[in-house]
């Protein structure tokens, strides 16, 4: 059974600020044992797509950076290039977006280093011997780092169900080629609904769609399954067949997460922030209303246990009105399925445990 440390949000003095609680969680979870003097320590987080405003607060990242420095190590903030077109598709634009969102050195105390290089080409293969992959592609600077702290803003996700530590490892530590391997599913078109507006052709990063005779037409050889076309279609004419694709996608995701940490046994810590629990990933260029109230902050050395605890805590809440939560408002009901009814966040966590990424069973310890 894994230990998961929890800090609630009530505060009646400076010793109970969120910053102070992050530092206490760092110590309680034993992260100092994972970080050695002179380590190059990756602080893996998500800088947020331009237009999103619910990404992790850079002042929270600063607390972790300062604790790493106390250990005599050298932290850097990191993420990888996106598969889809956007403000983080290469290291130049990604770094600019990070700085615009407050992750400048003066605030965070650490440099931003995009882990897969200038254009997503810096990666190496890691053996996982999984059901879907024998090897996975992990960003070079993630592998080069001696230790790693994974800071995750917990939220919903339209395919993964929940975006927590596991997804942060899997998609966040993979270059675009690795992200494409994880997605793998290809969208399909309901031709009777297509109006030939061409929005999908404008957003497709691979030029895999064209409008022919007033209807969108896909080139499956070029499609990487990123889903930009699905999100952009004003008529809802494009979608994935998630009745058959969702579980294989989640399995691929978990196998990638395993590859991201396989070389760092005992050298990784995880902090999950259950704040601004929105329906969507921070990859989208907006921020929807939170589906449940803010809950608190968790820390653990086990990515599966911390995601299971996050899943349980979110589901224990009463869902909020006037949000994207369409069902499962009552405490105890699956809020992530209430937002995206075809997703299976619980299966993501279950499969991650099955392949040895961590344990589902946890002990929640309040600090």
Residue, then its C-alpha position, 0 to 999 in steps of 0.5 A: x500500500x502506497x502512502x499519499x500525503x494530502x493537504x487541505x485548503x483551509x488556511x488561517x495564517x502564513x504557515x498554512x498558505x498553499x506555498x507552505x503546504x507544498x513545502x511540507x508535502x515535499x518533506x513528508x513524501x520523502x522527495x529529498x531522498x530522491x534528489x541528490x547533490x548535483x542532480x540535474x532535476x527535471x520539474x515536469x509540468x504543463x505550461x498551458x496552451x495560450x488562452x488557457x488560464x487554469x494551468x499550474x500557478x508558477x508560484x507553486x512550481x517555485x516552492x518545489x524548485x527552492x526545495x530542490x536547490x536546498x538539496x544542492x541539485x539543479x532544477x529545470x522546468x520542462x515539457x515536450x512539443x505538442x502533436x497538434x498545431x498551437x502555441x507549444x508546437x516547437x521549443x521556441x514558441x513553447x518557451x515563449x508561451x511558458x514565459x508569457x504564463x509566468x514561468x520566467x526565471x525571475x518567478x520560478x527560479x529555474x530555466x525552461x528547457x523543452x525536453x525533446x529539443x528544438x523541433x521534437x526530434x531529441x528522443x531515445x527509445x526505452x524498452x517496456x515490453x508491453x502489450x502494445x509497445x516493446x519500446x517507447x520514445x521518451x524525450x532526451x532531456x527527461x532521460x538525461x535528468x538524474x531525478x524528476x518531480x512531476x507536478x500535475x494539475x488534475x482535470x478531465x480529459x476528453x480521451x484519457x478521462x482524467x489528466x493526472x500524474x500518469x498522463x503527465x508522464x505519458x504524453x508529457x514526456x513523449x515527443x510528437x512521434x511518441x504522442x502519435x503512437x499513443x493516439x493511434x486511433x483515427x477519426x471518422x466522418x459523418x458525411x451527412x453532417x459535414x457542410x464542407x466549411x473547411x475548418x478541419x483543413x485549417x487546423x490539421x497539422x499534417x495536411x491530412x484533410x481536404x474538402x472535395x465536392x463539398x465534403x471533408x475527405x481524410x488521407x489516413x496515411x497522413x493522419x496522426x490521430x491528434x483530434x484537432x479536427x474533432x474539436x474544430x468541427x462546428x457541426x460535430x461531424x467528425x469523431x473517434x469510434x471510442x466504443x472500440x478505441x478508448x481502452x487500447x488508447x489508455x493502455x498505450x498511454x500507460x505503457x508510455x508512462x512506464x517508459x518515462x520513469x523506468x530508468x529512475x527507480x526511487x528518483x521520482x516524486x509526484x504532486x497532484x493539484x486538485x485545484x480548478x478541476x476543469x473538464x478539459x486538458x490545459x492543452x485547449x486554448x480556453x478554461x471552462x468552469x470547474x466541475x467540483x470545488x477545489x479540494x487540496x494538494x497531494x504528494x506521493x512517490x507512486x504515480x498510480x496511487x496519487x492518481x487513484x486518490x485524486x480520482x476518489x477525492x474528486x468523485x467524493x465531491x458534489x458536482x457543481x451546477x452550470x458546468x460541463x458536468x452533464x451527469x453524476x453530480x452526486x458524491x460518489x459518482x464518477x465525475x469524469x464519466x459525467x463529463x465525457x461519457x465514453x471515457x474510462x478514467x478508472x481503467x487508466x489507473x487499473x491498467x497502470x497498476x497491472x503493468x507495474x507502474x505503481x499500486x492502486x491501494x493507498x493510505x491517505x495521510x493528512x499533513 
